Amino acid sequence: MLDGDRIFAAKGENPCYLLLDKANRHGLVAGATGTGKTVTLKTLAEGFSQAGVPVFLADVKGDVTGMAQPGEDTPKLQERMATMGISNWTPAACPVRLWDMLGGQGIPVRVTVSDMGPALLGQLLGLTDVQQGVLNIVFRIADSNEMLLIDLKDLRAMLNFAAEHAKEYEMEYGRMSSQSIAAILRALIAVEDQGGDVFFGEPDLELGDWMACDESGAGYVNILNAARLISSPQIYAMFLLWMLSELYETLPEVGDLEKPKFVFFFDEAHLLFDSCPKELQDKIVQVVKLVRSKGVGLYFITQSPSDIPDEVLAQLSNRIQHGLRAYTPAEQKAVKAAAAAFRENPAFDSAQALLELGTGEALVSFLDEEGKPAVVERALVVTPECSMGAADAAVLQQVVQAQAPLMEKYGTAVDRESAYELIAGQKAQAEEADALAQERAALEAERAAFEEQKAAEEAKAQKAAEKEAKAVAAAAVKEAERQAKAAEKAAEQEAKAAQKRAEQAAKTVNSVIGQIGREASRQLIRGLFGALKK
């Protein structure tokens, strides 16, 4: 309940006010199950909202949605308010926005793998130091190759890419064993089974959409539906830690303000620190110490203060401690430690009071105007003006309808080009290049075969031509020889014929000559005789 510049949170011997200008000094709400922590959470969140301070809180049990619905005014409630000196209690609702990480009712909440970072992701996956080192290298390779890691398929593709090119990066980043990469890939399956395939993606959450007020100036109460999420404690814890780091890294320094810019309630805060490595815990401590200068108040809700590391606990100045149970020596020690954290009130024993507190009753100590812890009060927590239980279905439907602009912004998942598509594209290009190379090789082989066949055919043709030429030459030689023999034979025959003719001619000549001789002889004689005769 807002009272000027302070929240009236509880009433003991004196009223307990949480001063808005001291609210960024962080706080703690602790107590055993059933002691009233959720009601206290609603009272504080309602006061911040009325003061115009946006709030984030997780609805682990499903009853925080009642902040969207006015409470019920009953005679018993009025009697309680009268006991506390409150006369102006009026049922009222807070402006509420519902968010969901696992695809349920509410505005989808998504975070990219790159935004989560290797440190938080390694914690989420439960990696060993060696595996964490490999994951760091994979993120470095993705950054150097300008490959965005948006969702889990991007991370899986990047891990396989790193495995395939491990030798290339070994000298620059160190060895990446296939066993470590395989272990990370197996761990991703568990995260997917818890809803990581829905949680990691785009459009990713802009925290500025949580740091908003409605038309009347009241801060929105951003409720994360964590009823299912709490069964996936790793994702829940890592998301809260991511939010914490984003607030620290993105918000500017503002110093001390009249009221916080934003208040963040960590319900089931012990999950943030379970099995948390020292390096990560040191970062959490650093953020808790420094984020108050950015106008952010952090309030941790858990069963026992011992669930929170001492270095963090030391930063939580505004405290509401509900009853604790002490059945074991360890629990008794925790009660004494919780009581010792308060500025002592001589009117009662704080340790004994912690064991006697009823539901809705708590030990309360806030910072005073000078920034000092006030003397602890045993007090009744002020009942919130909103509903104590879960909101009706009709009310939730109205809330969902009112957040239509944000549903339009975040409702549909976007899968833009990132590491998966780039690596797939590279593989497709490589496969296409291999196919082209194989095609060229096949064509070259075919051409070579063709050339070889052509050469063989030409050689065969040449051989055939040579054979034919030899055959023709041989035939020509044979014909020449035949013709020569024929000519020789003809010559012989001609010679013989000539000889025969010569012989015949000779005989004829001889015969003629003989005859002529005889005739001449006779004529000469006649002539001589004649001459003689003359």
NORZIHU-V849366 format. One record per residue. N is the residue number from 1. NEAR is the number of other ideal C-beta (glycine too) atoms within 12 Angstrom. D_CENTER is the distance of its C-alpha to the mean C-alpha in Angstrom with 2 decimals. Layout:
n & near & d_center
N & NEAR & D_CENTER
N & NEAR & D_CENTER
This chain:
n & near & d_center
1 & 40 & 43.57
2 & 35 & 43.73
3 & 23 & 46.99
4 & 17 & 47.07
5 & 22 & 44.67
6 & 29 & 44.01
7 & 44 & 42.75
8 & 38 & 45.43
9 & 46 & 43.54
10 & 44 & 46.33
11 & 30 & 50.09
12 & 32 & 52.06
13 & 20 & 55.30
14 & 22 & 53.67
15 & 25 & 50.88
16 & 43 & 47.43
17 & 34 & 45.66
18 & 49 & 42.14
19 & 36 & 42.68
20 & 37 & 40.04
21 & 30 & 40.42
22 & 32 & 39.72
23 & 43 & 36.88
24 & 42 & 34.20
25 & 36 & 35.63
26 & 39 & 33.46
27 & 47 & 34.77
28 & 46 & 34.87
29 & 44 & 35.76
30 & 46 & 36.55
31 & 40 & 38.61
32 & 29 & 38.97
33 & 20 & 37.85
34 & 18 & 40.12
35 & 31 & 41.53
36 & 33 & 40.20
37 & 42 & 36.98
38 & 39 & 35.42
39 & 41 & 38.57
40 & 48 & 38.49
41 & 48 & 34.87
42 & 49 & 35.97
43 & 46 & 38.99
44 & 52 & 37.12
45 & 52 & 34.34
46 & 48 & 37.12
47 & 48 & 39.06
48 & 46 & 36.17
49 & 45 & 35.53
50 & 38 & 39.26
51 & 36 & 39.20
52 & 30 & 36.56
53 & 44 & 33.71
54 & 40 & 30.36
55 & 47 & 29.11
56 & 45 & 26.01
57 & 50 & 26.52
58 & 47 & 25.05
59 & 44 & 27.23
60 & 32 & 27.15
61 & 28 & 30.38
62 & 24 & 30.37
63 & 29 & 33.42
64 & 44 & 32.09
65 & 44 & 31.95
66 & 36 & 35.74
67 & 48 & 35.33
68 & 42 & 35.24
69 & 33 & 38.73
70 & 22 & 42.05
71 & 31 & 43.54
72 & 21 & 46.71
73 & 19 & 49.92
74 & 14 & 52.07
75 & 10 & 55.32
76 & 14 & 53.71
77 & 25 & 51.06
78 & 20 & 53.76
79 & 15 & 55.73
80 & 24 & 52.78
81 & 28 & 52.27
82 & 17 & 56.02
83 & 20 & 55.94
84 & 30 & 53.36
85 & 21 & 55.42
86 & 27 & 53.01
87 & 11 & 54.80
88 & 17 & 52.34
89 & 30 & 49.62
90 & 21 & 48.47
91 & 24 & 45.83
92 & 26 & 42.94
93 & 32 & 39.31
94 & 46 & 36.44
95 & 34 & 34.14
96 & 43 & 31.04
97 & 42 & 27.57
98 & 42 & 25.63
99 & 42 & 21.87
100 & 36 & 19.82
101 & 40 & 16.35
102 & 31 & 16.91
103 & 23 & 18.27
104 & 24 & 21.86
105 & 26 & 24.53
106 & 33 & 23.45
107 & 36 & 21.23
108 & 35 & 17.56
109 & 45 & 15.57
110 & 37 & 11.86
111 & 38 & 9.74
112 & 31 & 6.56
113 & 44 & 4.57
114 & 30 & 6.75
115 & 32 & 9.58
116 & 38 & 9.60
117 & 30 & 10.08
118 & 33 & 10.88
119 & 27 & 14.18
120 & 37 & 13.43
121 & 41 & 10.51
122 & 38 & 13.08
123 & 40 & 15.64
124 & 43 & 13.77
125 & 37 & 13.43
126 & 27 & 17.01
127 & 33 & 16.75
128 & 19 & 19.92
129 & 16 & 20.70
130 & 20 & 20.35
131 & 30 & 16.96
132 & 29 & 15.86
133 & 24 & 17.31
134 & 38 & 15.40
135 & 41 & 12.01
136 & 27 & 13.49
137 & 34 & 14.44
138 & 45 & 11.13
139 & 34 & 9.86
140 & 24 & 13.31
141 & 36 & 13.15
142 & 34 & 10.09
143 & 19 & 12.16
144 & 18 & 15.32
145 & 23 & 14.27
146 & 13 & 12.97
147 & 31 & 9.64
148 & 29 & 7.31
149 & 42 & 3.67
150 & 36 & 3.99
151 & 37 & 3.42
152 & 40 & 4.16
153 & 26 & 5.76
154 & 36 & 3.87
155 & 45 & 3.96
156 & 34 & 7.19
157 & 34 & 8.34
158 & 46 & 8.11
159 & 42 & 10.01
160 & 28 & 12.43
161 & 33 & 12.92
162 & 41 & 13.81
163 & 30 & 16.08
164 & 20 & 17.79
165 & 23 & 18.48
166 & 26 & 19.19
167 & 14 & 22.79
168 & 16 & 22.09
169 & 23 & 20.18
170 & 17 & 22.37
171 & 10 & 25.07
172 & 15 & 22.87
173 & 24 & 20.43
174 & 19 & 22.05
175 & 20 & 21.87
176 & 36 & 18.83
177 & 20 & 20.41
178 & 18 & 19.31
179 & 17 & 20.23
180 & 31 & 17.79
181 & 33 & 14.83
182 & 20 & 16.22
183 & 26 & 16.55
184 & 41 & 12.92
185 & 30 & 12.09
186 & 20 & 14.93
187 & 32 & 13.82
188 & 36 & 10.59
189 & 17 & 13.24
190 & 22 & 15.07
191 & 34 & 12.35
192 & 25 & 11.87
193 & 18 & 15.66
194 & 31 & 15.86
195 & 33 & 14.01
196 & 36 & 10.41
197 & 28 & 9.65
198 & 26 & 11.73
199 & 42 & 10.92
200 & 42 & 7.23
201 & 37 & 7.63
202 & 29 & 10.41
203 & 26 & 13.16
204 & 30 & 12.30
205 & 35 & 15.39
206 & 21 & 18.06
207 & 30 & 20.22
208 & 18 & 23.20
209 & 25 & 23.33
210 & 35 & 24.20
211 & 30 & 26.80
212 & 28 & 29.24
213 & 26 & 32.75
214 & 22 & 34.59
215 & 10 & 37.67
216 & 14 & 39.98
217 & 17 & 38.10
218 & 28 & 36.84
219 & 37 & 33.39
220 & 39 & 30.86
221 & 47 & 30.02
222 & 46 & 26.33
223 & 47 & 26.10
224 & 44 & 22.88
225 & 37 & 23.62
226 & 39 & 22.97
227 & 28 & 25.52
228 & 27 & 22.97
229 & 37 & 20.30
230 & 28 & 22.79
231 & 17 & 22.76
232 & 26 & 19.17
233 & 29 & 20.24
234 & 33 & 17.25
235 & 40 & 14.94
236 & 38 & 17.99
237 & 34 & 18.75
238 & 40 & 15.40
239 & 44 & 15.25
240 & 43 & 18.80
241 & 37 & 18.24
242 & 41 & 15.43
243 & 42 & 18.00
244 & 39 & 20.62
245 & 31 & 18.94
246 & 32 & 18.08
247 & 36 & 21.73
248 & 30 & 22.97
249 & 21 & 21.09
250 & 23 & 21.58
251 & 29 & 25.09
252 & 15 & 28.16
253 & 17 & 30.96
254 & 18 & 33.71
255 & 14 & 35.87
256 & 22 & 37.93
257 & 28 & 38.07
258 & 20 & 40.48
259 & 35 & 37.67
260 & 44 & 33.93
261 & 38 & 31.45
262 & 45 & 29.18
263 & 45 & 29.54
264 & 50 & 26.83
265 & 48 & 27.97
266 & 41 & 26.15
267 & 40 & 27.49
268 & 36 & 27.41
269 & 44 & 26.85
270 & 28 & 27.48
271 & 34 & 24.01
272 & 41 & 22.65
273 & 32 & 24.67
274 & 23 & 24.87
275 & 20 & 24.02
276 & 30 & 22.67
277 & 20 & 23.04
278 & 15 & 25.57
279 & 18 & 23.36
280 & 32 & 21.13
281 & 24 & 24.32
282 & 18 & 25.95
283 & 28 & 23.27
284 & 39 & 23.80
285 & 29 & 27.51
286 & 19 & 27.20
287 & 33 & 25.33
288 & 42 & 27.87
289 & 24 & 30.67
290 & 25 & 29.60
291 & 37 & 27.91
292 & 38 & 31.35
293 & 24 & 32.38
294 & 31 & 29.77
295 & 32 & 31.54
296 & 44 & 29.29
297 & 48 & 30.87
298 & 46 & 29.14
299 & 48 & 30.85
300 & 43 & 30.05
301 & 46 & 31.33
302 & 40 & 32.02
303 & 30 & 34.90
304 & 37 & 36.22
305 & 39 & 35.93
306 & 27 & 35.59
307 & 30 & 32.06
308 & 41 & 31.04
309 & 26 & 31.37
310 & 16 & 34.58
311 & 19 & 33.04
312 & 34 & 31.11
313 & 33 & 34.11
314 & 19 & 36.33
315 & 29 & 34.51
316 & 40 & 35.12
317 & 33 & 38.48
318 & 44 & 39.02
319 & 46 & 39.48
320 & 48 & 40.37
321 & 49 & 41.09
322 & 43 & 41.94
323 & 36 & 43.87
324 & 40 & 42.84
325 & 23 & 44.09
326 & 24 & 45.56
327 & 12 & 46.46
328 & 12 & 45.51
329 & 10 & 46.34
330 & 15 & 42.70
331 & 21 & 42.63
332 & 21 & 46.01
333 & 18 & 44.74
334 & 32 & 41.76
335 & 35 & 44.28
336 & 24 & 46.38
337 & 26 & 43.42
338 & 42 & 42.35
339 & 34 & 45.98
340 & 20 & 46.41
341 & 30 & 43.57
342 & 34 & 45.78
343 & 22 & 48.68
344 & 20 & 51.60
345 & 26 & 53.72
346 & 10 & 57.25
347 & 17 & 57.71
348 & 23 & 55.66
349 & 20 & 53.90
350 & 34 & 50.14
351 & 29 & 49.36
352 & 20 & 51.84
353 & 30 & 50.66
354 & 39 & 47.05
355 & 28 & 48.50
356 & 22 & 50.62
357 & 39 & 48.32
358 & 20 & 48.13
359 & 22 & 45.39
360 & 32 & 44.77
361 & 33 & 46.48
362 & 46 & 44.96
363 & 50 & 45.76
364 & 47 & 44.67
365 & 38 & 44.59
366 & 45 & 43.16
367 & 31 & 43.63
368 & 22 & 46.86
369 & 14 & 47.68
370 & 10 & 48.00
371 & 17 & 44.62
372 & 16 & 46.30
373 & 28 & 45.50
374 & 33 & 48.14
375 & 24 & 50.33
376 & 35 & 48.65
377 & 35 & 49.83
378 & 34 & 50.07
379 & 41 & 49.13
380 & 36 & 48.27
381 & 48 & 44.95
382 & 42 & 45.47
383 & 38 & 44.52
384 & 46 & 41.89
385 & 34 & 43.14
386 & 42 & 40.27
387 & 32 & 40.26
388 & 34 & 40.09
389 & 23 & 38.27
390 & 26 & 35.56
391 & 33 & 36.03
392 & 18 & 37.69
393 & 14 & 35.74
394 & 12 & 37.58
395 & 25 & 36.58
396 & 32 & 32.89
397 & 17 & 33.22
398 & 20 & 34.75
399 & 36 & 31.92
400 & 28 & 29.35
401 & 15 & 31.56
402 & 22 & 31.89
403 & 32 & 28.17
404 & 15 & 27.93
405 & 14 & 26.86
406 & 29 & 23.75
407 & 23 & 23.08
408 & 12 & 23.39
409 & 22 & 20.86
410 & 31 & 18.19
411 & 21 & 19.45
412 & 14 & 17.74
413 & 22 & 14.02
414 & 18 & 13.08
415 & 22 & 10.91
416 & 18 & 11.68
417 & 17 & 11.41
418 & 32 & 8.29
419 & 37 & 7.47
420 & 30 & 8.12
421 & 22 & 11.20
422 & 24 & 12.36
423 & 32 & 12.40
424 & 22 & 13.96
425 & 18 & 16.30
426 & 22 & 17.27
427 & 18 & 18.01
428 & 14 & 19.93
429 & 14 & 21.81
430 & 16 & 22.57
431 & 14 & 23.75
432 & 14 & 25.74
433 & 14 & 27.19
434 & 14 & 28.09
435 & 14 & 29.64
436 & 14 & 31.54
437 & 14 & 32.61
438 & 14 & 33.76
439 & 14 & 35.50
440 & 15 & 37.13
441 & 14 & 38.11
442 & 14 & 39.54
443 & 14 & 41.39
444 & 15 & 42.60
445 & 14 & 43.72
446 & 14 & 45.38
447 & 14 & 47.03
448 & 15 & 48.13
449 & 14 & 49.49
450 & 14 & 51.23
451 & 14 & 52.67
452 & 15 & 53.69
453 & 14 & 55.27
454 & 14 & 56.92
455 & 14 & 58.21
456 & 14 & 59.43
457 & 14 & 61.14
458 & 14 & 62.64
459 & 14 & 63.80
460 & 14 & 65.18
461 & 14 & 66.87
462 & 14 & 68.20
463 & 14 & 69.42
464 & 14 & 71.03
465 & 15 & 72.56
466 & 14 & 73.79
467 & 14 & 75.18
468 & 14 & 76.78
469 & 14 & 78.12
470 & 15 & 79.52
471 & 14 & 81.00
472 & 14 & 82.49
473 & 15 & 83.77
474 & 14 & 85.17
475 & 15 & 86.77
476 & 15 & 88.11
477 & 14 & 89.47
478 & 15 & 90.92
479 & 15 & 92.37
480 & 15 & 93.73
481 & 14 & 95.22
482 & 15 & 96.63
483 & 16 & 97.94
484 & 15 & 99.30
485 & 15 & 100.97
486 & 15 & 102.19
487 & 16 & 103.45
488 & 15 & 104.99
489 & 15 & 106.57
490 & 16 & 107.67
491 & 16 & 109.00
492 & 15 & 110.77
493 & 16 & 112.14
494 & 16 & 113.03
495 & 16 & 114.60
496 & 15 & 116.50
497 & 16 & 117.46
498 & 16 & 118.41
499 & 15 & 120.33
500 & 15 & 121.91
501 & 16 & 122.65
502 & 16 & 123.85
503 & 15 & 125.96
504 & 15 & 127.10
505 & 16 & 127.64
506 & 16 & 129.41
507 & 14 & 131.58
508 & 15 & 132.15
509 & 16 & 132.88
510 & 15 & 135.13
511 & 14 & 136.81
512 & 15 & 137.13
513 & 16 & 138.21
514 & 15 & 140.68
515 & 14 & 141.91
516 & 16 & 141.87
517 & 15 & 143.63
518 & 14 & 146.15
519 & 15 & 146.55
520 & 16 & 146.65
521 & 16 & 149.01
522 & 15 & 151.15
523 & 15 & 150.90
524 & 16 & 151.70
525 & 15 & 154.67
526 & 15 & 155.65
527 & 15 & 155.09
528 & 14 & 156.91
529 & 13 & 159.46
530 & 12 & 159.42
531 & 11 & 159.49
532 & 10 & 161.91
533 & 9 & 163.34
534 & 8 & 163.21
